[in-house]
Amino acid sequence: MTILFFRGIFCNITFDNLLCWNYTSAGSLARQRCPTYIHKFTDKRFATRLCLLNGNWSPRDGSDGNITKGWTNFSECFDRSGEAPTFIREHMQTWRIIYNVGYSTSLFSLLVAIFIMIYFRKLHNHRNTIHNNLFISFILRATVCLLRDNLFIQGVAFESDLVKNEDGRLYFNENITHWQCKLFYTFFYYSLLANYTWILVEGLYIHALLFWSVFNKKHNFYCYISFGWLSPFFFLVPWIIVRIVYENFFCWNTHPTSSYWIFNSAIMASIIVNFIFYINIIRMIFQKIYVNARPQISQYTRLAKSTLILIPLFGVHYIITLLIPEKGVSDLTKIAKIYLEHIFSSFQGLMVAILFCFLNEEVQTEIKMAWKQKIERKSFHHSRTITTFSSLTRERQTDIATNDSARCSIHSETQSPNLGLDCATSWGEQSSTNTVGNQYLVSDEAGIRRSETSETYVSRKDTEAMRLSPKVSQK
């Protein structure tokens, strides 16, 4: 860049984080071609900066500020030809609904799955612990994606990172550091890397169970946990360094250079390795089961089924979307690709929860047993309540019958002869009625007591009748 020298009042040379601006005479408008390394910027247009009469660069609000850095107008740098065509804009609202519904459903199902895995103690083993970590990685991804879609303005930045110009357009505020949105996107990329890493750990775990004869589960289990959560930093830290040194602008959500391939290479590597595991496990299963099956293979069959469904499911769709080019295809193909990306990415967590938890026979067995035990406890409590009520009823009826018997004996001696028989008959009918009533109140567990009580009532009735009969004949 050639440095020009001016006499009089002029604005100093400055750098706005994207372009370097030369000395500019006061009251003039400096312009230069837009940088091509910014996404959707075209060098066919120009960026401008206004040098005020006082020798300061014009700030964004247009006031006579005394700041030296000023503001660069990049509003004309956007390539308008690259804007979303009409057929794309028509589907944007539908895609956003799918995106939010998918991640919300996945988040809810994953939380339920983790609760089930933790609640039942018989499910506490290394295999299910790895499943739980996979669930957590999907929960992190779903949470961050939902926050980004609902908190970011037009998917660009937080509201505090943007300012509105006189024409109503939003512009990125260059006078602040934007560390909040940069930190957010750093965590977003970490959750994405951790998610694919844990899919790789699932494939690695089942592959190790089936192929390694010497397998220290406890030792390797902690290696899996460490690898799943720490290995993404081997790709995240270099990306942060590249961003700070070479691309420290906006919210780190643009990809002007090839630094984004730091993430793409890690994701593609995990998918390729998982696909190799998938092919090798398929080969082994056919060879061992149909040729030389051994007993120890059968115990991993159910685990292999769910894992083998997961590995191609999340690897194939990602490869398919990458193979579809951005240009040279029909509009229908582009729409189908975007629908495929949104559906698979947002509903991944739901499919994982279904495969590893809700369709897991071990989980279903534990849930059925817990439900059966709950029903039995409820039935037992109800039975004890009825039995207690029946016992109290029988005791009260026995007391009433005894009092009636004594009263009838007194009356039979002092009043008419028929009164004793009438009382005996009346008491016998009442006793019989109460005995039948008790048969409906007493539960099955008290059947023996019911029979003994009935016999007691009958014998007491006969004895009382025999005692009263001679007295009647004497009179």
Summary of the structure (lengths in Angstrom):
residues: 475
radius of gyration: 41.4
end to end distance: 144.6
largest distance: 153.1
contacts: 1353
relative contact order: 0.07
helix: 69%
strand: 7%
